[in-house]
Amino acid sequence: MITTTKQIRAIMRRHNAFGIYTNKTTGDSSNNRRVKCYFFGNKNLLNELCQVAGRENVTLTPGSNDWGTSVIVVKCILS
């Protein structure tokens, strides 16, 4: 299943995600993107992203930023 940046960002906004941003994949000139937001334990957000984008396209990073929170990273295409 191919999801778009607009779809992923809409899901994140619906769940009141914090710090939503989109990155271009390094060294990739195609439309591949990564949409990211901070994860503060919202399991419903994580579950919906996994259902829509596919579990293989959703990554939860270890807490490494100043707040100690994790980041959700979703692979998708530009839209």
Phi, psi and omega in degrees: 000130179259125177248158182250164178300322180297318179297313183293316180296325178295319178296315180298318179295321180299329180263013179056041179294151182251137174074041181287129175208159182241135178241146171279142179289129183302130177072011182243116182270005179279192180270013178292135180222167173233122175259132186231152172204163178284147180248114179249037176087012180281091183295327179297319177298310181300316180296318180294319178298319178296321179292317185282313185269343185094134184304326182291345181257002181242128180234139175247113183279157174292155180293106184232358181271184184300331181271350182078013180268156176277167177236134173271130179239124181241124176280133179202189178242155181294136176212000000 
